[in-house]
């Protein structure tokens, strides 16, 4: 989906203005995207993307560790593993649902911030 790729690219560049344009693309059909909240969207979405990247790396390390234990003849008690057909780069891209969640959270952040002024 080109619109979602554009959002992820704008996040990589940390470009709030371009991000706002991307969030408004009709193909994404996101709800409640507000012009005044562009910086809040950038902050929330970058945080979410970075968290997702760290989570994926930790899962990769967990799978590697479990494999090494098995090779050493030890039993693995519990392994959390996600099947994913994406490439390594795709694993850190945000989905439409994740973007919508971040937009909603950023709107709450903005409302709270504006009320405190």
VMD Tcl script that draws the C-alpha trace (Angstrom):
set ca {
  {0.00 0.00 0.00}
  {1.64 3.21 -1.21}
  {-0.07 5.44 1.38}
  {1.26 3.39 4.29}
  {4.75 3.28 2.77}
  {4.60 7.09 2.52}
  {3.73 7.36 6.22}
  {6.64 5.12 7.18}
  {9.01 7.08 4.90}
  {7.93 10.39 6.47}
  {8.60 8.90 9.90}
  {12.08 7.84 8.85}
  {12.76 11.44 7.78}
  {11.07 12.86 10.93}
  {9.07 15.18 8.65}
  {5.87 16.32 10.41}
  {4.55 18.32 7.45}
  {4.86 15.43 5.00}
  {3.57 13.00 7.62}
  {0.39 15.05 8.02}
  {-0.18 14.99 4.25}
  {0.32 11.23 4.22}
  {-2.04 10.67 7.15}
  {-4.74 12.47 5.18}
  {-4.40 10.30 2.07}
  {-7.83 8.86 1.22}
  {-6.47 5.33 0.77}
  {-5.64 5.14 4.49}
  {-9.08 6.39 5.53}
  {-7.79 7.40 8.96}
  {-10.19 9.11 11.35}
  {-9.76 12.39 13.23}
  {-6.48 13.58 11.67}
  {-6.13 17.24 12.69}
  {-3.76 19.78 11.13}
  {-2.77 21.29 14.49}
  {-1.55 17.94 15.83}
  {1.16 17.14 13.28}
  {4.00 17.30 15.81}
  {2.06 15.11 18.25}
  {1.50 12.53 15.47}
  {5.17 12.56 14.61}
  {6.19 12.02 18.23}
  {3.72 9.19 18.88}
  {4.35 7.40 15.59}
  {8.14 7.58 15.86}
  {7.92 6.19 19.41}
  {5.66 3.38 18.23}
  {7.94 2.55 15.30}
  {11.04 2.52 17.54}
  {9.28 0.32 20.11}
  {8.21 -2.09 17.39}
  {11.77 -2.26 16.05}
  {13.19 -3.08 19.50}
  {10.47 -5.69 20.03}
  {11.24 -7.41 16.73}
  {14.97 -7.49 17.50}
  {14.25 -9.01 20.92}
  {12.06 -11.68 19.34}
  {14.83 -12.47 16.85}
  {17.29 -12.87 19.72}
  {14.84 -15.10 21.61}
  {14.48 -17.43 18.61}
  {18.27 -17.54 18.14}
  {18.79 -18.36 21.84}
  {16.16 -21.12 21.74}
  {17.82 -22.62 18.66}
  {21.20 -22.64 20.40}
  {19.75 -24.35 23.48}
  {18.20 -27.05 21.31}
  {21.51 -27.59 19.48}
  {23.20 -28.05 22.84}
  {20.70 -30.80 23.72}
  {18.79 -28.75 26.27}
  {15.03 -28.57 26.41}
  {13.43 -25.21 25.77}
  {10.60 -24.71 28.24}
  {8.83 -21.82 26.51}
  {9.48 -19.88 23.34}
  {7.39 -17.00 22.06}
  {7.62 -16.91 18.30}
  {5.74 -15.00 15.63}
  {5.52 -16.28 12.09}
  {6.13 -13.42 9.70}
  {6.56 -13.50 5.95}
  {7.88 -9.95 5.78}
  {11.45 -8.93 5.14}
  {13.54 -7.53 7.99}
  {12.83 -3.97 6.81}
  {9.07 -4.59 6.70}
  {9.05 -5.80 10.28}
  {9.57 -2.30 11.62}
  {6.98 -0.60 9.42}
  {3.74 0.36 11.07}
  {0.39 -1.07 10.00}
  {-2.72 0.99 9.31}
  {-4.24 -0.10 12.64}
  {-1.09 0.93 14.52}
  {-1.10 4.31 12.77}
  {-4.77 4.87 13.67}
  {-4.06 3.96 17.32}
  {-1.17 6.43 17.43}
  {-3.30 9.18 15.85}
  {-5.95 8.70 18.53}
  {-3.35 8.73 21.31}
  {-1.68 11.82 19.84}
  {-5.03 13.61 19.70}
  {-5.47 12.93 23.43}
  {-1.93 14.19 24.07}
  {-2.68 17.35 22.10}
  {-6.00 17.96 23.87}
  {-4.29 17.58 27.24}
  {-1.44 19.87 26.21}
  {-3.77 22.56 24.83}
  {-5.89 22.49 28.00}
  {-2.85 23.01 30.20}
  {-1.84 26.18 28.36}
}
mol new
graphics top color blue
foreach p $ca { graphics top sphere $p radius 0.5 }
foreach p [lrange $ca 0 end-1] q [lrange $ca 1 end] { graphics top cylinder $p $q radius 0.2 }
display resetview
